[in-house]
Amino acid sequence: MPLIIIIVLLSVLKYLEVGPLENFSWWWIALLFGIAFIWFEFGERIFGMDKRKAHEQMEKARQERVSKTFKKK
């Protein structure tokens, strides 16, 4: 996610021609977009990060249900 924030920030700064990004090529930003795409499409699956995040969310929801159930009694 930090990669996406950096890419968007660089894109906005390049579009507005702020500071040293004025002479920065759009190809570098396009390359970063490509790297982010490859990471989110393939990298997370290879390392199992997509499943881990889903498992953590399910576990958190389960813990919340359990704590709600026992607090009512």
Backbone hydrogen bonds, N-H to C=O, Kabsch-Sander energy under -0.5 kcal/mol:
donor,donor_aa,acceptor,acceptor_aa,energy
5,I,1,M,-1.9
6,I,2,P,-2.4
7,I,3,L,-2.3
8,V,4,I,-2.6
9,L,5,I,-2.5
10,L,6,I,-2.8
11,S,7,I,-2.4
12,V,8,V,-2.5
13,L,9,L,-2.5
14,K,10,L,-2.5
15,Y,11,S,-2.6
16,L,12,V,-2.4
17,E,14,K,-0.8
18,V,13,L,-2.3
21,L,18,V,-1.5
22,E,19,G,-1.6
23,N,20,P,-0.9
24,F,21,L,-0.6
28,W,25,S,-0.9
29,I,25,S,-0.8
30,A,26,W,-2.5
31,L,27,W,-2.4
32,L,28,W,-2.0
33,F,29,I,-2.2
34,G,30,A,-2.2
35,I,31,L,-2.5
36,A,32,L,-2.5
37,F,33,F,-2.4
38,I,34,G,-2.6
39,W,35,I,-2.5
40,F,36,A,-2.6
41,E,37,F,-2.2
42,F,38,I,-2.7
43,G,38,I,-1.4
44,E,39,W,-2.1
46,I,42,F,-2.5
47,F,43,G,-2.1
48,G,44,E,-0.7
48,G,45,R,-0.6
49,M,44,E,-1.8
50,D,44,E,-0.8
52,R,48,G,-1.8
53,K,49,M,-2.1
54,A,50,D,-1.7
55,H,51,K,-2.6
56,E,52,R,-2.5
57,Q,53,K,-2.1
58,M,54,A,-2.2
59,E,55,H,-2.4
60,K,56,E,-2.1
61,A,57,Q,-2.2
62,R,58,M,-2.2
63,Q,59,E,-2.4
64,E,60,K,-2.1
65,R,61,A,-2.1
66,V,62,R,-2.4
67,S,63,Q,-2.5
68,K,64,E,-2.2
69,T,65,R,-2.3
70,F,66,V,-2.2
71,K,67,S,-1.4
72,K,68,K,-1.3
73,K,69,T,-0.6
